[in-house]
C-alpha cells in the first residue's frame, strides 16, 4: 500500500485516509506535560512551603478574589484540563506498554473519559468559586 498526495488530501491505493484524533491527543499530552512541569513546582513551593512557613501572607478573601477573576478562571481551567489530558494519556500508555492490557478501545475510552469528567468538574468548581467570590 503506497501513499500519494493529491492536492491537499492524502490517499492510499485503498482510498483517502481518515483523519485521526491521535495527533490532537499527543498535542494535549505535550501541553499538559509542559504546564504540569512549569506550574506544579510553583504551586508546591507556594502552598506547601511559603504559606505554611509564613514567608508569604495571604488570607482567604484575597485568594478567592484572585481565583474568582475571569482571566484566572480561564487560565486555571486550561491548565488543569491540559494536565487531565496528560494524565489520561500517560495512564493509557502505561496500561498498554507496562501492564500489557489488550483492550485498547476500552482503555482509551476509560482514560480519556475520566480526563473529560475531571475537566468538567474543574470548570464547574472554578466557575462556582468565581460566582461566589
Order of alpha helices (4+ residues) and beta strands (2+ residues): beta-beta-beta-alpha-alpha-alpha-alpha
